[in-house]
Amino acid sequence: MKTAISMPDELYAEVDKKVAELETTRSQFLASAARHYLDALSVSAIEVAVQQAVANIGNSGTDPIDRVWMDVAASRVLEETW
């Protein structure tokens, strides 16, 4: 699909410089940038959901065993590739 976008001149110059360095096309570069941004937004949404779920757990981790379990579970979730 073709589209037209507007961006500040300074950003356009940075994009063109990086495109030349990477020996790619502007279209490939911008498509890749959009994919990375969308992926980052997805990870942020997942992290927020995990934090909300942990916050909603009964005693909020005051029991030491629960706190250890939540820390392990949270670290495993965040280590996953999404």
Residue frames relative to the residue before (quaternion, step in Angstrom):
aa qw qx qy qz dx dy dz
M 1.0000 0.0000 0.0000 0.0000 0.00 0.00 0.00
K 0.2654 -0.7497 0.5854 0.1576 3.54 -1.00 0.82
T 0.0278 0.7837 -0.6194 0.0372 3.53 -1.15 0.71
A 0.3018 -0.7128 0.5956 0.2146 3.55 -1.25 0.33
I 0.0578 -0.7940 0.6048 0.0189 3.55 -0.98 0.85
S 0.2955 -0.7189 0.5963 0.2007 3.54 -1.27 0.41
M 0.0844 0.7713 -0.6280 0.0602 3.55 -1.12 0.73
P 0.6252 -0.5360 0.3986 0.4036 3.57 -1.19 0.45
D 0.6277 -0.5715 0.3863 0.3609 3.56 -1.13 0.74
E 0.6480 0.5305 -0.3272 0.4377 3.60 0.94 -0.86
L 0.6556 0.4976 -0.3085 0.4769 3.58 0.98 -0.84
Y 0.6251 0.5423 -0.3282 0.4554 3.56 0.99 -0.85
A 0.6560 0.5062 -0.3093 0.4668 3.59 0.95 -0.86
E 0.6416 0.5150 -0.3234 0.4674 3.61 1.00 -0.79
V 0.6386 0.5210 -0.3206 0.4669 3.56 0.98 -0.88
D 0.6780 0.4923 -0.3052 0.4525 3.60 0.81 -0.95
K 0.6310 0.5293 -0.3338 0.4585 3.60 1.02 -0.76
K 0.6885 0.4719 -0.2822 0.4730 3.58 0.91 -0.93
V 0.6006 0.5568 -0.3516 0.4534 3.60 1.06 -0.74
A 0.6650 0.4931 -0.3018 0.4729 3.59 0.95 -0.86
E 0.6436 0.5260 -0.3200 0.4546 3.59 0.98 -0.84
L 0.7401 0.4167 -0.2139 0.4826 3.56 0.96 -0.91
E 0.3071 -0.7771 0.4879 0.2526 3.57 1.32 -0.18
T 0.4607 0.6279 -0.4695 0.4160 3.51 0.82 1.14
T 0.5361 -0.5890 0.4665 0.3848 3.57 -1.23 -0.17
R 0.6249 -0.5257 0.4140 0.4021 3.54 -1.24 0.43
S 0.6413 0.5329 -0.3275 0.4444 3.59 0.96 -0.82
Q 0.6657 0.4877 -0.3066 0.4743 3.59 0.91 -0.88
F 0.6453 0.5309 -0.3189 0.4472 3.57 0.96 -0.87
L 0.7077 0.4553 -0.2709 0.4674 3.60 0.81 -0.99
A 0.6181 0.5230 -0.3492 0.4717 3.60 1.04 -0.65
S 0.6529 0.5042 -0.3074 0.4743 3.59 0.98 -0.84
A 0.6411 0.5207 -0.3197 0.4644 3.59 0.98 -0.84
A 0.6493 0.5091 -0.3163 0.4681 3.59 0.96 -0.83
R 0.6447 0.5162 -0.3214 0.4631 3.61 0.95 -0.85
H 0.6611 0.5029 -0.3096 0.4628 3.61 0.89 -0.91
Y 0.6534 0.5101 -0.3139 0.4630 3.59 0.97 -0.82
L 0.6601 0.4970 -0.3071 0.4721 3.59 0.93 -0.87
D 0.6373 0.5191 -0.3237 0.4687 3.60 1.00 -0.78
A 0.6470 0.5162 -0.3145 0.4648 3.59 0.98 -0.85
L 0.6412 0.5150 -0.3255 0.4666 3.58 1.00 -0.76
S 0.6322 0.5295 -0.3283 0.4607 3.58 1.03 -0.77
V 0.6510 0.5052 -0.3146 0.4712 3.59 0.93 -0.88
S 0.6355 0.5256 -0.3309 0.4587 3.59 0.96 -0.82
A 0.6543 0.5098 -0.3140 0.4620 3.57 0.94 -0.85
I 0.6431 0.5111 -0.3157 0.4750 3.59 1.02 -0.79
E 0.6514 0.5143 -0.3193 0.4575 3.59 0.92 -0.88
V 0.6438 0.5104 -0.3206 0.4713 3.60 0.97 -0.83
A 0.6536 0.5126 -0.3171 0.4578 3.59 0.94 -0.86
V 0.6420 0.5080 -0.3251 0.4733 3.60 0.98 -0.80
Q 0.6601 0.5086 -0.3119 0.4565 3.58 0.89 -0.90
Q 0.6521 0.5028 -0.3127 0.4735 3.60 1.00 -0.80
A 0.6435 0.5190 -0.3265 0.4582 3.57 0.98 -0.81
V 0.6537 0.5013 -0.3134 0.4723 3.57 0.94 -0.87
A 0.6563 0.5172 -0.3115 0.4525 3.59 0.97 -0.83
N 0.6987 0.4805 -0.2679 0.4574 3.59 1.11 -0.64
I 0.4714 0.6657 -0.4546 0.3578 3.60 1.26 -0.08
G 0.7715 -0.4665 0.2331 0.3645 3.51 -0.97 1.05
N 0.8605 0.0836 -0.0292 0.5017 3.59 0.08 -1.20
S 0.4619 -0.7250 0.4110 0.3035 3.59 1.27 0.36
G 0.6957 -0.5278 0.2767 0.4011 3.57 1.05 0.70
T 0.3614 0.7409 -0.5049 0.2561 3.61 1.08 0.48
D 0.6124 0.5021 -0.3461 0.5030 3.60 1.17 -0.50
P 0.5024 -0.6912 0.4188 0.3073 3.66 -0.65 1.03
I 0.6493 0.5038 -0.3290 0.4651 3.61 0.97 -0.74
D 0.6376 0.5111 -0.3281 0.4738 3.60 0.99 -0.78
R 0.6367 0.5389 -0.3257 0.4451 3.57 0.99 -0.86
V 0.6477 0.5020 -0.3175 0.4771 3.61 0.96 -0.85
W 0.6513 0.5174 -0.3177 0.4550 3.57 0.91 -0.93
M 0.6741 0.4921 -0.3031 0.4601 3.61 0.87 -0.89
D 0.6388 0.5232 -0.3313 0.4566 3.59 0.99 -0.78
V 0.6589 0.4959 -0.3040 0.4770 3.58 0.94 -0.88
A 0.6675 0.5013 -0.3055 0.4580 3.58 0.86 -0.94
A 0.6679 0.4992 -0.3082 0.4579 3.59 0.88 -0.90
S 0.6684 0.4940 -0.3190 0.4556 3.60 0.90 -0.83
R 0.6419 0.5170 -0.3321 0.4588 3.60 1.02 -0.71
V 0.6429 0.5161 -0.3274 0.4616 3.58 0.97 -0.80
L 0.7129 0.4624 -0.2671 0.4547 3.57 0.87 -0.95
E 0.6134 0.5400 -0.3526 0.4559 3.63 1.20 -0.35
E 0.5435 0.6336 -0.4007 0.3778 3.58 1.18 -0.46
T 0.3849 -0.6736 0.5747 0.2605 3.55 -1.20 0.57
W 0.1525 -0.8039 0.5725 0.0528 3.55 -0.58 1.17
